[in-house]
């Protein structure tokens, strides 16, 4: 599978990666975080990493952990910019800090393919990078996430970016998409960032390899004929051939691209972030 690379920008830099960790700069603040895809050796030494970093995330389970402060007095909340969009970052117990920088290539794709007043749907939307980009282009943006605190964080990003009028949908993404399809709604752009696995509010199990066909089929009902679809998937159990066959069945006449979403560190290491599927 070919790789597609996101670029680095003034607000973000993947400095180095290796030993199942990554060294990243967010504005002026540098973090060390776990990264299972960094199974190779880094270029910089462990001592060099520790000298550079302000915070390091220490895993306490597969899902959660805590941040160790390496440079006292460093703020635990700060902002970075991507073009006209402002992201509020903070340390969380889930190792994420409020933005997925590998999505930069998708943000640029959205900016180039969305137009003023186009309807745009962001499912599993997290803190709204794609939503802000589409909104900055004048699209009519619907942002759906099932976590109330994440919706609040997204609103904060919108307001910090001097934007307005994003439609906030606090709901299960799959259920909302089903209702939109029943209502006959159509969107010019759809982005989906579903988790590889999870457990719902009613203890129902989510596995992307089981849900993927339904998500794609729903997208085919919701997408305008001239529209585009972006899906990020992160499970080794969902193979490229399966993605290709499933997407082609629902979109037989559209262009389909499947690549490994990747970032290259300043030291020259390549990190992969799962499969990126684009339909347009």
C-alpha positions in Angstrom: 0.0 0.0 0.0 1.3 3.5 -0.9 1.8 6.1 1.8 0.3 9.6 1.8 2.2 12.1 4.0 0.9 14.9 6.1 3.2 17.8 6.3 4.5 19.6 9.4 3.8 23.3 10.0 4.9 26.0 12.3 2.5 24.8 15.0 3.5 21.2 14.9 6.6 19.1 14.4 7.2 15.3 14.8 10.7 15.6 16.0 11.7 11.9 16.4 10.1 8.5 16.9 11.1 5.1 18.1 11.1 2.6 21.0 7.3 2.8 20.9 7.2 6.5 21.6 7.1 9.8 19.7 8.6 13.2 20.4 6.4 16.0 19.2 6.4 19.8 19.3 3.1 21.7 19.7 3.9 25.4 19.3 6.6 25.8 21.9 5.7 22.8 24.0 7.3 19.4 23.5 5.8 16.1 24.6 6.7 12.4 24.7 3.8 10.0 24.0 3.4 6.3 23.5 3.1 5.2 19.9 2.8 1.5 19.1 3.7 2.0 15.4 7.1 3.4 16.5 8.6 -0.1 16.8 12.0 0.9 15.4 14.9 2.7 17.0 14.9 6.5 17.3 17.7 8.7 16.0 18.1 10.9 19.1 19.1 9.4 22.5 16.7 9.0 25.4 18.7 11.7 27.2 18.2 14.1 24.3 14.4 13.4 24.3 14.2 14.1 28.0 16.2 17.3 27.6 13.9 18.6 25.0 10.5 17.5 26.4 8.2 19.5 28.8 5.9 16.5 29.5 5.9 12.8 29.1 2.8 10.6 29.2 3.1 7.5 31.4 0.7 4.7 30.6 -1.1 3.2 33.6 -3.4 0.9 31.5 -4.0 0.3 27.8 -6.5 3.2 27.9 -5.3 5.7 30.4 -2.3 7.2 32.2 -0.9 10.4 33.6 1.5 13.2 32.5 4.9 13.5 34.1 6.2 17.1 34.1 9.8 17.3 32.9 10.2 21.1 32.9 8.5 22.8 35.9 6.3 25.9 35.3 5.2 24.8 31.8 1.5 25.6 31.2 -0.7 22.6 30.8 -3.1 24.4 28.5 -2.1 26.3 25.4 -3.0 27.1 21.8 -1.6 26.3 18.3 -2.7 27.5 14.9 -3.2 25.8 11.5 -3.8 28.6 9.0 -6.8 30.5 10.3 -7.9 27.8 12.7 -7.0 27.9 16.4 -6.8 24.7 18.5 -6.9 24.7 22.3 -4.6 22.0 23.6 -4.5 20.4 27.1 -3.1 17.3 28.8 -5.7 14.5 29.1 -5.6 11.1 30.9 -6.1 9.4 27.5 -2.7 10.7 26.1 -4.4 12.9 23.5 -4.0 16.6 23.8 -6.8 17.9 21.5 -5.7 17.5 17.9 -4.6 14.8 15.5 -1.9 16.5 13.4 -1.6 13.6 10.9 -5.0 14.8 9.6 -3.2 17.8 8.0 -3.4 16.2 4.5 -7.1 15.7 4.9 -7.6 19.3 6.1 -6.0 20.5 2.9 -8.1 18.1 0.8 -11.3 19.4 2.4 -10.2 23.0 1.8 -9.7 22.3 -1.9 -12.9 20.4 -2.4 -15.5 22.2 -0.3 -17.3 25.4 -1.4 -19.4 28.1 0.2 -22.7 26.8 1.5 -21.9 23.1 0.7 -23.2 20.8 3.4 -20.4 19.0 5.3 -20.8 16.2 7.8 -18.0 15.3 10.3 -18.8 12.0 12.1 -16.8 10.8 15.1 -15.7 14.4 15.0 -13.5 14.7 18.1 -12.4 18.3 18.7 -13.2 19.4 15.2 -10.2 20.0 13.0 -12.1 19.0 9.8 -15.1 21.0 11.0 -13.1 24.2 11.5 -11.4 23.8 8.1 -14.8 23.3 6.3 -16.4 26.1 8.2 -13.6 28.5 7.4 -14.4 27.8 3.7 -18.0 28.8 4.3 -19.6 25.3 4.3 -22.7 24.4 6.3 -21.0 22.2 8.9 -22.6 19.4 11.0 -20.3 18.1 13.7 -21.3 14.8 15.4 -19.7 13.3 18.5 -21.1 11.2 21.4 -19.1 12.9 24.2 -20.4 16.1 25.7 -17.0 17.3 26.9 -15.6 16.9 23.4 -18.4 18.9 21.9 -17.6 21.7 24.4 -13.9 21.5 23.5 -14.9 21.8 19.8 -17.0 24.9 20.5 -14.1 26.4 22.3 -11.9 25.8 19.2 -14.6 27.4 17.0 -14.8 30.5 19.2 -11.0 30.8 19.5 -10.9 30.7 15.6 -13.4 33.6 15.4 -15.9 31.3 13.7 -19.6 30.6 14.3 -22.6 28.6 13.1 -21.3 25.0 13.3 -24.2 22.7 14.0 -23.4 20.6 17.1 -24.8 17.1 17.2 -24.3 15.2 20.5 -25.2 11.7 19.4 -23.9 8.3 18.4 -22.5 8.8 14.9 -23.9 5.7 13.4 -27.4 6.4 14.8 -27.3 10.0 13.6 -26.2 8.9 10.1 -29.1 6.4 9.9 -31.6 9.1 10.8 -30.1 11.5 8.3 -30.3 8.9 5.6 -34.0 8.2 6.4 -34.6 12.0 6.2 -33.1 12.0 2.7 -30.3 14.5 3.7 -27.4 14.9 1.3 -23.9 16.2 2.0 -21.2 17.4 -0.4 -18.4 16.3 2.0 -18.4 13.6 4.7 -15.5 12.7 7.0 -15.5 9.7 9.3 -12.9 8.9 11.9 -14.4 5.8 13.6 -12.5 4.1 16.5 -11.0 0.7 15.9 -12.8 -0.7 18.9 -14.9 0.5 21.8 -17.7 -0.1 24.2 -20.9 2.0 23.9 -23.1 3.5 26.6 -25.2 0.3 26.8 -22.1 -2.0 26.9 -22.4 -2.8 23.2 -19.1 -3.7 21.6 -17.9 -1.7 18.6 -15.4 -3.3 16.1 -14.6 -1.3 13.0 -14.1 -4.4 10.9 -17.8 -5.3 11.7 -19.2 -1.8 11.3 -17.2 -0.7 8.2 -19.7 -2.0 5.6 -22.6 -0.3 7.3 -20.7 3.0 7.6 -19.8 3.0 3.9 -23.3 2.0 2.8 -24.8 4.9 4.8 -22.2 7.3 3.4 -23.3 6.3 -0.1 -26.9 7.3 0.8 -25.8 10.6 2.3 -23.3 11.8 -0.3 -24.1 14.0 -3.2 -23.2 12.6 -6.6 -20.3 15.1 -7.0 -19.3 14.9 -3.3 -16.3 13.4 -1.5 -15.9 11.0 1.4 -12.9 10.6 3.7 -12.6 7.6 6.1 -9.7 7.0 8.5 -9.4 3.5 9.9 -6.9 2.2 12.4 -7.4 -1.6 12.7 -5.0 -4.2 11.3 -8.0 -6.5 11.1 -9.5 -4.3 8.4 -7.4 -5.1 5.3 -6.9 -3.0 2.2 -8.6 -5.5 0.0 -11.7 -5.5 2.2 -11.8 -1.7 2.3 -11.4 -1.6 -1.5 -14.2 -4.2 -2.2 -16.6 -2.6 0.3 -16.1 0.9 -0.9 -16.2 -0.1 -4.6 -19.5 -1.8 -4.1 -21.2 1.3 -2.7 -19.3 3.8 -5.0 -18.8 1.9 -8.3 -18.4 5.0 -10.5 -16.2 7.2 -8.2 -12.5 7.5 -7.8 -11.2 5.5 -4.8 -7.8 6.1 -3.2 -6.5 4.0 -0.3 -3.2 4.9 1.3 -1.3 4.5 4.6 -1.6 7.9 6.4 1.9 8.8 7.4 4.2 11.5 8.9 7.9 11.8 8.6 9.9 13.0 11.6 12.5 15.8 11.4 15.1 13.0 12.0 13.8 11.1 9.0 11.7 8.4 10.7 8.3 7.4 9.1 5.3 6.8 11.3 2.1 5.2 9.9 -1.4 6.1 11.3 -3.7 3.6 9.7 -5.5 3.5 6.4 -6.9 6.7 4.7 -9.6 6.1 2.2 -10.8 8.9 -0.1 -13.8 8.7 -2.5 -14.4 11.6 -4.9 
